[in-house]
């Protein structure tokens, strides 16, 4: 099994498209047999899913990812797991423990996520009250 992980300073990157590197791990018989790191090939539409597919990964692990990118991975038959945080070693440990299917969660770059990247969204009362009923 080959797995790609969006990586930033040996941590899972919260924003897969902006990740400086991608760590590819190969697991055979519940053991890590290979670990490689590659630079981000460039963040153009569909370029990273294509890159991950060329490296033969079956899974893409990231902190967060948009729906459009997820759709590209699905076209290649690559399973996407988002909502993952922590060090790459910690992620590898969880995978070796058989937790790959349960380690994901909500995308970290969902609306309101991605703190520290770009401009913060300013929430107002109107965001929470779409029908504009006043109490």
NORKAZI-V50391 format. One record per run of one state. SS is the DSSP state (a for helix, b for strand, c for the rest). FROM is the first residue (numbers start at 1). TO is the last residue. If there is no record, write none. Layout:
[[SS,FROM,TO] [SS,FROM,TO]]
This chain:
[[c,1,1] [b,2,8] [c,9,10] [b,11,12] [c,13,15] [a,16,18] [c,19,20] [b,21,28] [c,29,30] [b,31,39] [c,40,46] [a,47,54] [c,55,58] [b,59,61] [c,62,66] [a,67,75] [c,76,78] [b,79,81] [c,82,86] [b,87,87] [a,88,96] [c,97,124] [a,125,128] [c,129,135]]
